[in-house]
Amino acid sequence: MILARDGREALDRAQSEPFDIAIIDWEMPRLSGLEVCWLLKADPRTAYSYLILMTSHDEPFYEMKALDAGADDFIHKPVNRAHLKARLKAGGRITEMHRLLVAQAQTDPLTGVANRRALLDRADQEIRRALRSRQPLSLLIADIDHFKGINDSRGHAAGDEALQRFVRTLGDALRPGDLIGRYGGEEFVVLLPNTALADASVVAERLRRFVAEQEMGPNGDSFRMTASFGVAPIALDAPNGLDVALRVADAALYRAKAEGRNRVVPSP
């Protein structure tokens, strides 16, 4: 539970501490509850939070003003505990439904990792964090070797199972703060916070080795496969640092394929 003494403190704390539901008093110093509602709904970080505006006014005009400002619900003072409990339950159901929808929109349905859009959004967040902390940030692109041959010779069910086991193998070898995202087809991007190019290349080599040692495919029809990796640092102060790093890593991946596959190639 987060408590605030006035509207400005409520806004500052809401924007810095994640929350699902807020009960906001209309009559507050510094910023009114109406202003807080409007500002929270205008901020992408808090736009989908469930806001209950509370006031002693019972005229319909105030309820319409509250809803126009972005409040999701409206409750009168003095507060009836049963009414408040019911509204909190309703808000909880709505926020949980929204959380599930967001997760579905950000997740690759086959592998369970971040989809391309979520990956790029997270990369932007990591770039801002790395700029603040002055820590390096790198990425790698991993591509399964001869994946089309797996689909052609063993069927798409085996290919799907191979993708899922490939992702689990990568995840088991990464830190909790690293992020795997499906970039397209059998190509995956791994974001490596607090990691310079040399260390990222070591990580990629570990992943390559683990993949090559792992049995893939459905039970009773297992096989081994390999992957190639391109590695690049992200230039944090460049205007298009992420796009450049992706292009550089992709070019390194192309060289890894051209040089025989099942290898790691860092950017020059």
C-alpha positions as CSV (number, residue, x, y, z in Angstrom):
1,M,0.0,0.0,0.0
2,I,1.3,3.5,-1.0
3,L,0.0,6.5,0.9
4,A,0.4,10.2,-0.1
5,R,-0.4,13.4,1.8
6,D,-1.3,15.6,-1.2
7,G,-1.9,15.5,-4.9
8,R,1.7,16.2,-6.0
9,E,3.1,13.5,-3.7
10,A,0.5,11.1,-5.0
11,L,1.5,11.8,-8.6
12,D,5.2,11.5,-7.9
13,R,4.9,8.2,-6.0
14,A,2.4,6.8,-8.6
15,Q,4.9,7.5,-11.4
16,S,7.9,5.9,-9.5
17,E,6.2,3.0,-7.7
18,P,4.1,0.5,-9.7
19,F,0.5,0.1,-8.6
20,D,-2.8,-1.4,-9.9
21,I,-5.5,0.5,-8.1
22,A,-5.6,4.0,-6.6
23,I,-8.2,5.6,-4.4
24,I,-7.9,9.3,-4.9
25,D,-9.6,12.0,-2.9
26,W,-11.0,14.8,-5.0
27,E,-10.2,17.5,-2.4
28,M,-6.4,17.5,-2.0
29,P,-3.8,20.3,-1.7
30,R,-1.3,21.1,-4.4
31,L,-3.1,19.0,-7.0
32,S,-6.7,18.1,-6.9
33,G,-7.8,14.5,-7.3
34,L,-9.3,15.4,-10.7
35,E,-5.9,16.7,-11.9
36,V,-4.1,13.6,-10.5
37,C,-6.5,11.4,-12.5
38,W,-6.0,13.3,-15.7
39,L,-2.2,13.3,-15.4
40,L,-2.1,9.5,-14.5
41,K,-4.2,8.6,-17.5
42,A,-2.0,10.8,-19.8
43,D,1.1,9.0,-18.7
44,P,1.7,5.7,-20.6
45,R,3.3,4.2,-17.4
46,T,0.0,4.6,-15.4
47,A,-2.6,4.9,-18.2
48,Y,-4.2,1.5,-17.5
49,S,-4.2,1.7,-13.7
50,Y,-7.7,1.5,-12.1
51,L,-8.5,4.9,-10.5
52,I,-11.3,5.4,-8.0
53,L,-12.1,9.0,-7.3
54,M,-13.6,9.8,-3.9
55,T,-15.6,12.9,-2.9
56,S,-18.3,14.2,-0.6
57,H,-20.2,15.7,-3.5
58,D,-23.1,13.6,-4.6
59,E,-24.4,15.7,-7.6
60,P,-24.3,13.9,-11.0
61,F,-22.1,16.8,-12.3
62,Y,-19.2,15.7,-10.2
63,E,-19.4,12.1,-11.3
64,M,-19.4,13.1,-14.9
65,K,-16.4,15.3,-14.3
66,A,-14.6,12.4,-12.6
67,L,-15.2,10.0,-15.5
68,D,-14.2,12.7,-18.0
69,A,-10.9,13.1,-16.2
70,G,-10.2,9.4,-16.5
71,A,-11.5,7.9,-13.3
72,D,-12.7,4.4,-13.7
73,D,-15.0,4.5,-10.7
74,F,-16.5,7.0,-8.3
75,I,-17.4,6.7,-4.6
76,H,-19.0,9.0,-2.1
77,K,-17.8,10.0,1.3
78,P,-18.4,8.9,4.0
79,V,-17.3,5.7,2.4
80,N,-19.4,2.6,2.8
81,R,-16.9,-0.3,3.5
82,A,-19.0,-2.8,1.6
83,H,-19.2,-0.6,-1.4
84,L,-15.5,0.1,-1.4
85,K,-14.7,-3.6,-1.0
86,A,-16.9,-4.4,-4.0
87,R,-15.3,-1.7,-6.1
88,L,-11.8,-2.9,-5.2
89,K,-12.7,-6.4,-6.2
90,A,-14.1,-5.1,-9.5
91,G,-10.9,-3.1,-10.1
92,G,-8.8,-6.1,-9.3
93,R,-10.6,-8.2,-11.9
94,I,-10.2,-5.5,-14.6
95,T,-6.5,-4.9,-13.9
96,E,-5.8,-8.7,-13.9
97,M,-7.6,-9.0,-17.2
98,H,-5.5,-6.1,-18.6
99,R,-2.3,-7.7,-17.3
100,L,-3.2,-11.0,-19.1
101,L,-4.0,-9.1,-22.4
102,V,-0.7,-7.2,-22.2
103,A,1.2,-10.4,-21.6
104,Q,-0.4,-12.0,-24.6
105,A,0.3,-9.0,-26.8
106,Q,4.0,-9.0,-25.8
107,T,4.7,-12.8,-25.9
108,D,5.6,-15.1,-28.8
109,P,2.9,-17.7,-28.5
110,L,5.1,-20.7,-29.5
111,T,8.2,-20.1,-27.4
112,G,6.8,-18.0,-24.6
113,V,9.6,-15.3,-24.9
114,A,9.2,-11.7,-25.8
115,N,7.9,-11.0,-29.3
116,R,9.6,-8.5,-31.6
117,R,7.6,-5.5,-30.4
118,A,8.2,-6.3,-26.7
119,L,11.9,-6.9,-27.4
120,L,12.4,-3.5,-29.0
121,D,10.4,-1.8,-26.2
122,R,12.5,-3.5,-23.6
123,A,15.7,-2.6,-25.5
124,D,14.8,1.1,-25.4
125,Q,14.2,0.8,-21.6
126,E,17.6,-0.9,-21.2
127,I,19.3,1.8,-23.2
128,R,17.9,4.5,-21.0
129,R,18.9,2.5,-17.9
130,A,22.4,2.0,-19.2
131,L,22.8,5.7,-19.9
132,R,21.8,6.6,-16.4
133,S,24.1,4.0,-14.8
134,R,26.9,4.4,-17.4
135,Q,27.1,0.6,-17.8
136,P,27.7,-1.2,-21.2
137,L,24.9,-2.9,-23.1
138,S,25.3,-5.6,-25.7
139,L,23.1,-7.9,-27.8
140,L,23.5,-11.0,-29.8
141,I,21.5,-12.5,-32.6
142,A,21.2,-16.3,-32.6
143,D,20.0,-18.3,-35.6
144,I,19.4,-22.1,-35.7
145,D,21.5,-23.7,-38.4
146,H,19.7,-25.5,-41.2
147,F,16.3,-25.1,-39.5
148,K,14.4,-25.5,-42.8
149,G,16.0,-28.9,-43.1
150,I,14.5,-29.9,-39.7
151,N,11.1,-28.8,-40.8
152,D,11.4,-30.5,-44.2
153,S,12.7,-33.8,-42.9
154,R,11.0,-34.1,-39.5
155,G,7.9,-32.0,-39.9
156,H,6.7,-28.8,-38.4
157,A,5.8,-30.4,-35.1
158,A,9.4,-31.3,-34.6
159,G,10.5,-27.9,-35.7
160,D,8.2,-26.3,-33.2
161,E,9.5,-28.5,-30.4
162,A,13.1,-27.7,-31.5
163,L,12.4,-24.0,-31.2
164,Q,10.9,-24.4,-27.7
165,R,13.8,-26.5,-26.5
166,F,16.3,-24.1,-28.1
167,V,14.7,-21.2,-26.2
168,R,14.8,-23.1,-22.9
169,T,18.4,-24.0,-23.4
170,L,19.3,-20.3,-23.9
171,G,17.2,-19.3,-20.9
172,D,18.8,-21.8,-18.6
173,A,22.3,-20.4,-19.4
174,L,21.4,-16.7,-19.0
175,R,21.1,-14.4,-16.0
176,P,17.7,-13.3,-14.7
177,G,18.1,-9.8,-16.0
178,D,18.9,-10.9,-19.6
179,L,16.1,-10.9,-22.1
180,I,15.4,-13.3,-25.0
181,G,13.1,-12.2,-27.8
182,R,12.0,-13.8,-31.0
183,Y,13.1,-11.6,-33.8
184,G,11.7,-13.6,-36.6
185,G,11.4,-17.2,-37.7
186,E,14.3,-19.2,-36.1
187,E,16.2,-16.0,-35.2
188,F,16.4,-14.7,-31.6
189,V,17.9,-11.7,-30.0
190,V,19.4,-11.7,-26.5
191,L,19.8,-8.4,-24.7
192,L,22.7,-8.4,-22.2
193,P,22.7,-5.5,-19.7
194,N,25.9,-4.5,-18.0
195,T,27.9,-6.5,-20.5
196,A,30.6,-5.3,-22.8
197,L,31.4,-6.8,-26.2
198,A,34.1,-9.2,-25.0
199,D,32.0,-10.6,-22.2
200,A,29.0,-10.8,-24.5
201,S,31.1,-12.9,-26.9
202,V,31.9,-15.3,-24.0
203,V,28.2,-15.6,-23.2
204,A,27.4,-16.3,-26.9
205,E,30.1,-19.0,-27.0
206,R,28.6,-20.6,-23.8
207,L,25.2,-20.6,-25.4
208,R,26.5,-22.0,-28.7
209,R,28.1,-24.9,-26.8
210,F,25.0,-25.6,-24.7
211,V,22.8,-25.7,-27.8
212,A,25.2,-28.1,-29.6
213,E,25.2,-30.5,-26.6
214,Q,21.4,-30.5,-26.2
215,E,19.2,-33.1,-27.6
216,M,16.3,-31.5,-29.5
217,G,13.0,-32.6,-30.9
218,P,10.1,-34.6,-29.5
219,N,10.6,-37.7,-27.4
220,G,11.5,-40.8,-29.4
221,D,12.8,-38.7,-32.3
222,S,15.5,-36.6,-30.7
223,F,18.4,-35.1,-32.6
224,R,21.1,-32.5,-32.2
225,M,21.4,-29.2,-33.9
226,T,23.6,-26.1,-33.8
227,A,23.2,-22.4,-33.9
228,S,25.3,-19.4,-35.1
229,F,25.7,-16.2,-33.2
230,G,26.5,-12.6,-34.1
231,V,27.4,-10.2,-31.3
232,A,27.5,-6.4,-31.1
233,P,27.6,-3.6,-28.5
234,I,24.9,-1.0,-28.4
235,A,26.3,2.6,-28.7
236,L,24.3,4.3,-26.0
237,D,24.9,7.9,-27.1
238,A,24.1,7.3,-30.8
239,P,20.6,8.4,-32.0
240,N,20.0,5.0,-33.7
241,G,22.2,2.9,-31.5
242,L,19.8,-0.1,-31.3
243,D,19.2,-0.2,-35.0
244,V,22.9,0.0,-35.8
245,A,23.7,-2.7,-33.2
246,L,21.1,-5.0,-34.8
247,R,22.5,-4.5,-38.3
248,V,26.1,-5.0,-37.1
249,A,25.1,-8.2,-35.2
250,D,23.2,-9.5,-38.2
251,A,26.2,-8.9,-40.4
252,A,28.4,-10.8,-37.9
253,L,25.8,-13.6,-37.9
254,Y,26.0,-13.7,-41.7
255,R,29.7,-14.1,-41.4
256,A,29.3,-17.0,-38.9
257,K,27.0,-18.7,-41.4
258,A,29.4,-18.1,-44.3
259,E,32.4,-19.4,-42.3
260,G,30.7,-22.8,-41.6
261,R,28.0,-22.2,-39.0
262,N,28.0,-23.4,-35.4
263,R,30.2,-20.5,-34.3
264,V,30.3,-17.0,-32.7
265,V,31.4,-13.9,-34.6
266,P,31.7,-10.7,-32.7
267,S,31.5,-7.3,-34.4
268,P,34.8,-5.9,-35.5
